[in-house]
Each structure stands twice: as structure tokens, then as C-alpha cells.
Amino acid sequence: MTVSEGEKPRVALLATCLVDLFRPSVGFAAAKLLADAGCDVRVPPNQTCCGQPAWNAGDSRGARRLARRVIEEFEGFDAVVLPSGSCAATMIKDYPQMFRAGDRWRARAEALAARTFEITQFLRDVLNVAATDGRAPEGPVTYHDSCSGLRSLGIKAQPRALLGAIEGLELRELPEAEVCCGFGGTFCVKYPEISDRMAGDKARHAQETGAGTILAGDLGCLMNIAGKMSREGRPVKARHVVEVLAGMTDVPAIGESA
């Protein structure tokens, strides 16, 4: 990312579908973190699904249609940031592959991919943020590494470094933290029995740490884990990591009523 000296980087926030529909507080927390880090934050009004469900389901035509809309809406910014490793990975890794070499959309997709980041990656690796205005939840926390962020983008140390700078926060590592929670987008629909078993293992491991809260960087994973926790009566709350980093822990945890 190249920005003229003395100017704030113009950063576009892609909120993602799940955040927009189920957890708007994640979007507000992400915007606050970016603004606190000195960014000129914009939220393009015509953003839509990144196309990940269509692409993973084999609907390449539908995925390309959505990708073109996202590319058009998010061009012209210094960076595009998402509070989701899975959606970011779709834009960074999959968009260029959706279009043939020589297609004008291929070059535009590659240019967008080069300016797209998951939020903890952007804060740590691009802006070199050492600490945020975070607030520790009650009791220790544990962290689930979402598959796409970890395997496609290499996101692991970044959220832990930012969490480690929050006064009073105790992070207890989750057994098998790098194992999928069972959500996997369409995976949980195609293979519900396997998905349920994986979610059960994740919920059990989270409780075994003694943590009061499980954090992650993808809302899909968190909704899946929170749902399993609730059904099994496990006393572990679920929150998106940006809510803790932004000090917005006063909102109810995922799945809790206001």
C-alpha cells in the first residue's frame, strides 16, 4: 500500500453478508479499529456478497458476476479490508482465477487482490499497529483459527499479538485450534453429521480451557460454535475478535438476547 506522506490511507471496509445480516457490531468495531489506526474509512454503499458460496458450490458464472460487482465497487481505494479471513481469501486467491488470462477483468481482479486484507493482518502487517483500545472480556479467552484465514492467508500470529497487548486479557490456547469447527460454508449443509461432530469437538475443547469466551476472525465459524455451545449448555460465550480489540465487549455475545 502506497500513500502520500501526510495523507490518511483511504480504506474501504467490506462488511460481509453475515456481519450485515447477523452481527452489525462487528462492522462498527472494524470501522473503529481502522479509524483509530489513522485511516480514512469508507463503506461503499453498493457492496454485495463476495461470491464465495457460489464459487465453492461450482456456480462459476454466478461467482464471476458477483466478483465483477465487488471489483467495480471497491476500485480506487488504497486498501480494502474485511473482518473475515474467508471472504478476504476469496477476493485475494480466487478472484484472479475466475477470469481467463488476457481478460480485462483478470487484471482488475489481480489489482484488487493486491490491495485486499483481513483486518488483523492489515493492522499488524501493513499499519504496524502494536496495540488497540481493547477491553478484556470477563475471564480468560481462547482463540479458534478459522481455516481460510489460517491456510490461505497465514493469519495466526496477528490476532494473538493484538490481543496480547490488551491489559488484563489472558489467552489460553485452544486444543486443536487449527482444526475446522465444522462450518465450512456449504460443508455443514452437505455433511451435517460430520459437521455436528466437529462443532461438538470444538465446543468441548473450548470449555476444557476454562475460558469464558472463544474468539475468532470469521463470523460463520463463531455462529456455528455459539450454536453448538448453546444446544449443549456449555457456559462459553462467542465473540468476534474485532469486538474485543475495539473495546466493544458491552454488546451481548453471539446468540445472546439484548
Helices and strands as residue ranges (DSSP letters): E 10-13, H 17-22, H 24-36, E 40-42, H 52-56, H 60-74, E 79-82, H 85-89, I 90-94, G 95-98, H 104-114, E 116-118, H 119-121, I 122-126, E 141-143, H 147-147, I 148-152, H 153-153, H 157-164, H 187-190, H 192-208, E 213-216, H 219-232, E 237-240, H 241-245
